[in-house]
Amino acid sequence: MSNLVTIKRKINNFNKVINVSGDKSISIRWVLFSSLAKGNSKAKNLLMSEDVLAAITAVKKLGIKVHVSRNECVVYGKGFDGYNYKKNLTINAENSGTLGRLILGLLINTSNPIKLIGDKSLSKRDFSRISKPLSKFGAKFILRKSKSLPLVILGSSNLKPFKYFENRGSAQCKSSVIFGGMRTNGTTVIKAKKSRNHTELLCRHLKLPIIVKNKKNYDEILIKKVNEIKPLNYKIPGDISSSAFFIVLTALLTDSKLIIKDVNINPSRIGIIIILKKMGVNFIFKNKRIYKGEKIADIKIKSPKTLKAINCPTKLNSGAIDEFLIIFLVAAKAKGISYFKNLDELNQKESPRLEWGKYILNQMGVKSITTKSSIKIYGNPKLNINKQIIIKNYLKDHRVFMTSVIAALSFGGKWKIHDKDSIKTSFPNFLKIINSLKDSD
C-alpha cells in the first residue's frame, strides 16, 4: 500500500457534524496514572495511536497488566509501588516526547538502571531539559554528548525535594517533576510558566496531596509524597489539537459549517480558538460541561467572510504550541502581515516546525520572514495555487503531514505528500474524517 497521498483539487463546501479521536495528552497520562493506581482502571475512547500504544507497552514492561478491547482499555494497577521489572530493562518511547519525559519522573526511584530509547525523531530532541531537574531529586542519568536519547536512568532510594523553576512553558517537564515529587518525602515546589495542566487536574480529581496556586504569570505547585492512587475510570474527550485541522479547514473555505462533538476545551489548550477569534473566525461552544476537572463542549464554526492578520500575543503561545503550523495557513489567507514571536518551543517538537512552516508557505508562494524564534507572514486573501508541491523528509512529523493536507484542500494545486503513516502516532483516522467531509450532503 502506498505511503503517499496525492491531492489534485480543493474540497467543496460542507455542513457536517464530526467526532475526533480521544485527547492524546490525557490518554497517555491516563495510562501512566492508572499504572500507579491500586485496582483496575477503565477508559473509553482512549486514543489508539502509536504514541498511546507505546505508553501501554511501557507500563507492561514495568509489570503492569493491560487489556485492550475494541471499546475499552483496562489497566490492572498494583499500587503506587507496584512496578516489577527485570534488570537491563529498555523502554522505547517511540515518537512520544510526552511519554519519554513523563515516564522518567515515575522511574526516579528505580534500583536498577533503565534505558530509554526513541525513534529517529525523538532521538534528536533535548532530554537534558528534564534530566537536569530530575537529577536534583537524587536520580542519576547517562546521556549522549548531544543531550539526546538513548539515555540511562538510575534512581535513588533517598529522594530529596527541591524547588524547580520551569520557565519554558513545557507541560512535559512540569509533569515529570510532579511525578517525581509524588515519590519524594517532603514538599517539592514548582514555579511554572503557564502551560497545559492535565496532570494537575488529574491529581485534583484523584485527591492527591498536590496544591496548585494560580498566579498571574505562573503557577506554583506544591507536591507531597503520594501513598495511594485510586482507580481512574475515564471517558477520554476529543482532542482540541486534532480538531484544529478541521477548524482551520472550515475557516479557509467559503460557505461551510462544522460542529465537532465532545471536545476538550481546557483553557490551557484553546490558544488556537483565541487566536483565530482575533483573526475573524466565529466560534460557539455548545453543551458545555465539566468532566473530571476538564471542560468539554461541542465546537460550532462557520466560514468567515474575511480573515484579519494578527500580531499574536506571546501569552497565547503555550496554549497553541501544537497548532501553530495550521495557524500559519490562516495567516497565509489573512489580509495584512501576521507576526508570531517567541516560538523557540516550536523547534523542540517532532521536527523543527518553525522551519517547516516557512518551507510550506514558501512552496505555496506565500512570503514569510523568519528568525530562530519568529515568523512574519504576508497574507494573500486571493491565494490560489496552480503548481505541484512535494512534501517529504520531515522526520515523519504528523502535524507537517496533516497541515499539508489542509493546505492542499484549501488552496488548490497538485500536492504529493509523503509518509502518510506518520499520522498513526497521533490521529490514525484523520484521512477517514477528511473523506467524510468530501462526501456531499
N, C-alpha and C positions, 0 to 999 in steps of 0.2 A: 504493500500500500504506500502511495506517495506521501512524503512528508512535506510536500509543497502545496500551498494554496494560491490559486490564480483568481484574481478578481478583475473583471473586464468592464464593469459598468456600475453606476451608482445604484443605491437602493431606492425603491419607491417610498412615498409617504405611507404611514401606517397609523393605526389606532388599536393598541394592543394592551393586554394585561399579562405580565410575566412574573415568574418567581426566579430568583437567582440562588446559587448554591449557598450552603452554610458558611458563616463567617470563619475565615481561616485562622485569624488570631485567637478567637475564642475556642475553636476546635482543638488547636494544639494545646492551649492552656488547659482545656477540659481533660485531655488525655494525661497531662502531667499532674494536675491536681488529683485526679481520680486514682493515679498510680500510688499516691501517698495516703489515700483515704483508707479507713478501716471498714471494709464491706464492699458491696457491689454498687457501682455507679453505672447509670444507663443514659445514653444520649440518642436523640433522634435528630435527623437532618445534619448529622456530622459530615463535614466536607470530606469526601473520599478522593482526595488529591494525593499526589506523591509526597508532598510535604507532611500531610497529616498521617499518611501511612508510614512514613519514616519515623514519626513520633511513636506510633503504635509499636513498630518493630523495636525501637529503642527501649521502651519500658518492658517489652517482652524479654529482651536481653538482660534486663535488671531483675528478672524473676517474677514478673507480674503477668498473670494470665489475662488475655483479651479475646473476646469473641465478637466477630463482626458478621452481621447478617444483612439482608437487603434493607431493612427498615430501622435497624437498631445496632448500637455498639455497646458492649458491656465490658467494663474493666473490673477485675476482681482484686481490689486493693487488699493489702496485708498490713496496713497501718503505716505510720509515719517513718518507722524504721524497718519496713518490711522488705526492702530490696535484698536480694540474694543472688549473687552472680559469681561466675568463675574468675580466676586470675587471668591476666593478659587479655582483658576484655577490650574489644574495639566497638565503638558506636559510630554509625555512619549517619550524619545529619543530612546527607544528600544535598539538596539545593536550599535547605531551610535555615536561614540566619536566626529565625525565632527559636527553632528547636536547638540549634547549635549553641546559642548563647544561654538560653534559659536552663537547659539541662545541666550546664556546668554549675549553676547555683545549687542544684539538687545533689551534686556529687562532691561537695567540698569537704565532706567527712569520710570519703572513701579511703579504706585502709590499704587498698591495692591500686596500683597505677591503672588508669583507664585512658585509652587512646581515643581521640575524637578526630574523625575524618569527614570529608565532604566531597561534593563533585567539583568539577573544574572551576565553576563559577564561585562557589562558596570558598574554595581554597585560595582565592585571590583576595578575600576580604580580611580586614584587620581584626584579629582576635585579641590583640594586646589591650584593646579598649575595655574588655571585660576581664581578662586575666589579671590586669593590674589591680582593680578594686577587689576582686575575689581573693587575691593573694594576701590582702590585708586581714582577711579572716584567719589566715594561717595555712591555707592551701598552697601547694607548690605547682608550678607549671613549667613545662618544657615546650618552647615554641621554636619555629624556624626563625632565621635571621630576618625574614620578611614579615615576621609577626603574624603569619597566616597558618592555616591548617596544613598538615596534621599537627596536633598538639597532644601532650600527655598531662593529665591532672593527677596529683597525689594529694589526697585530703589530709585533714588533721583531726585528731580526737579532742583537741583542746582549742576549739574555735573561739576567737575573740571578736566582740563587736567593734565597730568603728563608725566614723562619720564619713559619708560619701557625698561628694558634690557632683551631680550628673548635669553637665552644662550643655550637652549636645541635643537634648530632646530625644534621646534614644529610649524607647519603651523597652527594648530588648535588654539593654544594660541595667536599667532600673529594675526590671522584673527579676533578672538573675540575682541581683543583690538582695531583693526581697526574699527570694527562695533561700539564699544563703543565710540571711538573718533569721529565718524560721528554724534553722538548725543550731542557733548560737545562743549560749547563755548571755544574759544582759540585754541591753537595748541597742540595736543598730539604728542609726539615724541617716536618712537620705534627704538631701535638699536637691530636688529635681526640677529641671526646666519642664514646662508643661508638655506632656505627650500623652498618647493613648493610655487609658487607665483600666483596661480589662482585668489585669491582675489584681489591682486594688479592689475593684468591685466584687470579684470572686471571693477575695479574702473577707470583705464585709458580709457578703451573703452567707459565708460559712462560719461567720462569727469568730474569726481568728484574732489573736491579740495584736492587731495591727491598726494603728491610728493614722489617719491622713488629715493633715491640716492644710486646707487650700488657701494659699496666699495669692496676691495679685499676679505676680510674675513667676511663681514657682510653687511647688508642693513640698511640704515637709512630711516625711513618712517615718513613723517610729515602729520598729518591728521587734517583738519579743519572741522568745522560744515557743514553738508550737509542739504540743504533745500529741494531739489527735486531730484528724480531719474527718468529718462525717462524709458519707457517700454523697455524690453530687449527681442528681438526675437533671438533665438539661435538654431542652429542645432548642437547638442552635438556630439563631435568627439568620436572615440573609445578610450577605456581606456587602457593605457600602462600597468597598473597593471594586468588587465585581459589578455592582450596579452602575458604577461611574461610567463604564464604557457605553452602556445603553442610554444613560442620561445625556452624555455628550452627543451620541448619535442623533438623539431626538432634537437636541439643541441646534445641531448643524443642518438639519433638514428643514423643509417648509411644510406647514400644514400636517404635522404629526403630533400624536398624543400617546402617552405611555403611562401606565401605572405599574409600579414594581411592589409586589406584596411582601409584607413582613420583613422589613429591612432594619438592621441595627443602625439607629441614628444617634449613637453615643456622641455627646458633644465634642469629645476629643478626636472624633473621626470624620466630622462633617465639614471639614475645611473646604472641600470641593463645592459643597452646597452654598456656603457663604461667598466664596469667590465667584461662582457662576451667577449668583444673585446680583452681585455688584456689576457683572458684565451684561445684565439684562435678561437673564433667564428666570422664569417664574416657576416656583415650586409650591406645592400644597402637601402638607403632611396630614394624612387621614388615618383614623383608627389608632391614634397614639395611645401607648400604654407602657407600663414599667414591668419588666420581666427579670427577676433575679438581679435587680440593680441596673439593668441595661434598658435604654429607651428604644422602643420598637415602633415602627409606623409603616403605613403604605405611602410610597412616594409617588405623587402625581406631577407630571411635567408635560408641557406642550411647547412646540417650537416657537421661539420669539421672532418678531418681525425684524429686529436689528440686534446686533451684538456690539457692546462697547468695550474699548480697550481698558486695561486696568494697570495701575501701579500697585502691585499686590503687597498688602501689609505683611511684614515678615512674621507677625504674631500668628498668622494663619498657616505658616509653613508646616509645622509639626502635624497639624490636623489634616494636611493634604499631601504629605510627603510621598505617598504611593500613587497619587493621582496626577502629579504634575505633567507627565508625558501627555496624558489625554487632555489636560487643561491647555497645553500648548496648542492643540488643534483648534480650540475655541478662539484663542488669541490670534491664530492664523486667519480667521474669518472676521474678526472684530474690526471695527472702524477705529484706526489710530494705532499708536505704539504701546504695546504692553510691556511691563517691566517686572521681572521676578528676580529677587536677590537673596543672598544668604542661603543658597541651596547646596551647601557643602555635603549635607547628608544624602543628597540625591546620587552622589557618586559612591556611596557606601552600600549600594543595593546590588542586585544580581549582576548588573552591568553598570558602566559609567553612564547613567541615564541622562545627565545633562548633555553629554557629548552626543548621545543617540538622539536626543530631542533636536539638537541643532542639525544633525545629519538628515533626519526625516524631513524637517522643514526645508532644508536645502534641496532635497530631492523633489519636494513638492513645488519648488520655485518661490518659496517664502523667504524673504530677507530676515536674518537674525544676526545679532552680535552677542557673543558670549565671552565671559571671563571664566575663571575656575569655579566661581560660585554664583554667577548671574547670567541672565539672558534677556535681551530686548528682542521683541518680535514685532515686525512691521506688518500689521494685518491688512488683508485684502478681502473685503466683503463680496467681491465678484470672483473669487478664486475658483478656477475650473481647470483641472489637469487633463492634458491631452498627450501624455507620453508614457513610456514604460518606466516603471520603478521596480528595482530589485532590492529586497531587504534580506540580508543573510549575515552570518558570522557575528551574531550579537550575544554570544555566550548563553544562548537559549533562554534569554530573559523573557518570560511570559508576557510581561507588560509591553515590551517592544513589539512582540507579535500582535497582540490584541489592539494596540494603538494603531499599528499599520493597517489592520483590517478595517477599523473605524474610519481612518483617513481615506482608504480606497472607496468605501461605500458612500462617503460623504462628498468627496471632491472629484471622483472620477479618475480616469487614467487606466492603464493596464498594469496591475501590480502582481509581482511574483514574490510571495512571502515564504521564506524557508522555515524549517524547524517547527512545523505545526505541533509536534508533540510537546513543545515547551509548555503549552497550556495545562498539561497534566499535573504540573507542580501545584497549581492553584485553582484552576477553573476548567475542569475537563469537559463540561457541557457548554462551553462558550459558543462554539460554532453551531451547536444544535439550536440554541436560542436565537442566534443570528438568522439561521434558516427559517425559524418560525416567524420572524419579523418580515422576511421576504414574501411570505405567503400573503396573498391578497385577502382582504376580509370578504 
